[in-house]
Amino acid sequence: MELNSSVVVRRAVPLPEANTLAHVNFHACHYGRVLTSSGQTILFNPEIVLVKFRHQSRVSAVRVESGHELEATRALAGRPDVEFAELDCLQQREFHPNDPLLTNQWHHAIIGSFAAWDRSLGSASVQIAIVDTPFQMNHPDLAAHVTDGWDVVMNGPITGSRGIVHSTMCAGMAAAVINNQLGVSGAANCTILPININGLISEMCNAVYWAADHGVRVVSVSWDGAYSDALNAAGSYLRTKARGILVMSGVNGTGYLNYTNQPDIWCVSMTDAADNLQSCYGPHIDFAAPGWNILSTTTGDGYAYGSGTSYATPLVAGIVAVLFSLNPTLSPVEAVDILRSTAVDKYGPGWNEFFGWGRVDFGAAVNAAAATLPVITSLVRTNSQVLLTATSRPGVVTTLWRTASPSNGPWTPVIGAAVATNGAAISFLDPDGSASRAFYRVEANVP
């Protein structure tokens, strides 16, 4: 193509209509490379130049010959009708974990973990129970997140365990320590604990009851049994007692399973790196998640690859834990609604028996959870009073706090403020706004 001719304008396709093949090249790790004067290598989407023509409102993509992208960029930038031209460069996130085996964990790129971690890595205050034969509790990539668990078989505490492969891989999928310069990354920097069972439904129920009674909000059970009415009753208890969620595996293998979709059990099918289903399907499936040929922690301080809905399940549990970490006032229903509304499903919108409500999108879910946090939308000072308006949600208590210095504090609650609500908005009238300098924040808590 002659880059100085009018043909360029006709062949330029505005974004987002242009198919730049960016997603294909990203997953195939197919990039162009350019070396800067400082010695830095910049990766870019090959055969594409981004151009802004002065007479057009949007940026367009122009396809050019492979290997000549930089030359084409300079030529296009020199046209009088072009405002700018640049390569379609791959950018770096502000936060990228330093775990050395992270690049072998393909699932994080698929589900948007990096975008999620830009907002929250999770909180130690949120606990995830791994219901199984106990995992290796002193694994170097888990130990910082581990707390004592419970043995429902022997009715006693678990303070240490050499672990088995199955549960140790599950624990790593949920909460291997992120950004510790070691091994892999789980979904969440949250607390994990083992609850020991032999595998009977009654033991699973006891595990869920114990977790709920001890404030554990996320319970991960990588076993069959999601059809069980008894387990669903335990899931209901977890939801009401601890405002928690019970996540279970959707069963390995192939073919249709005529299982009941229990309303308080969130059942996960397994996908591979191409978002293909690699497990059983049926009415019990609520979500899909990566679990095929994934890398996680294993016994003996090691790491290993494995496949199974067993590993997709704690991945979803870790995602839920991050949602609860970001906004502790989220109810189980709200957390599930966020997963539903943000999930990716190649079968189209709505539920289906393969992906349920879709393959989870960690990044989109965390962004949606962040949108539920209270935000100050306006602040007006009149004489000695301050009228402040913020977003709010039903079922939470929103309070106003004030400080003279946000860096040094202390933050104190505003006493005597008049409060009014109007739909999704809440207003505070601070009667003591006479200070020459004041900073405000709003907090939401569960009643």
C-alpha positions, 0 to 999 in steps of 0.5 A: 500500500502506498502510505502517502496516497488516498488509498490509506484513508479508505483502507483505514478501519476505525476502532473498535470496528477494526479487527487488529487480531490483537487477542489472537496475537496476545494468546499466541505470544506473537509480537513485533519487537523494537529496541529503544535507545535506552536498551528497552525492548517494546513489544507491539501488535504486528502488521498494525499501525494506529492512526488518527486522521485530522478529519476523523473523530476516532483512531483507526487501524491501518494494516501494513507489511510485517517487519515494516511497522516502524517505517510505516508509522514514521511515513504515516505520521509525516502526512499532513492529514494525520494528527499522529501515528503509533505502534499498537504497543503492549503495555505493562501493568502497574502491578505485576507479581514477581512470582517466577512461575507466574508465566507458566500459569496461563489461567491468570491471563485468561481470567484477567487476574492482573487487572483484578490485582491492580485493585485488590490482592485480597485481605487476610481478614477473609478466610477460605476453607479447603475441605479435603484431606489437609494440604501441606500447611508449611509449604513456602508458597502457602505458609504466610496465608495459613491458619489452623484448621479443623478435623471434623472426623476426629473433632479436633484442631489441625495445626500442621500437615504434610499434605496430599497433592490434591488439597495442596494444589487446591490451596495454591489455586485459591491463595498461593502467596502473590508477589513473594518472589517465589513459585506461583500466584493464587487468586487471593492473598487471603487466609486459607485453612484446612478442614479434614474429611474422609468424604461422606456427605455428613462430614462435608456438612459438618465442615461447612457448619464449622466454617460458618460458625467460625466466620469463614466466608468462603468454603471450597469443596473439590469433591462430588456431591453438589446434588445433595440436599443436605449439603445445600442446607449446609450452604444455606446455613453458611449464607445466613450465618457467615454471609458466605458462599459454598463452591463445589466442583462440577465433576470430571469426565465427559458427558451429561449429568442430571444433577440438581442445581442447588440454590446454595451450592455454586458448582464449577465446570472446567475449561482449558486455555481456549475456553473449551469445556473439559468436564461434565455438564448439566443443570448443576453447573453455575460457572466455568473456570480454568482447571485444565493443565494448570500449575499450582503448589504441591507437596514436598514444597513443590509445584506441579501441573494438574487438571480437574474441576477440583482446581477450577473450584478453589480458583473461583473461591479465591475470586470470591474472597477478593470480592469480599476483601474489596467490599466486605459489605457485599452479600453472597447474593451480590457477589454471585450477581457480580460473577454472573454479570461479568462472566464470559460465555461463548454460548451467549448471554444467560445460563447454559448447562456447559458454562452455567452463567459463564466462565468467570472474569476475575478482572471484570468482577473486581471492577464491578465490586469496586463500583459498589463501594461508596463514593463522594459525589458532591461537597458544598460548604456554606458558612459553617456547614458542609453538605456532602452527597455519596453513593450508597446501597440498600442493606448497608450502614453508611457513615461519614468520617472527617480528619484535618490531615489524611496522611496523619489522621486521626479519622473521627466519625462526624457526630450529629450529622443530619442524614437523608437518603434518596434512592442510591444516594445518601446526604450528610449535613455536617453542622461543624464545618467551620474548620479551615481545612477538613477532609471527608470519607464515607464508609459502609458497614453491615448493620 
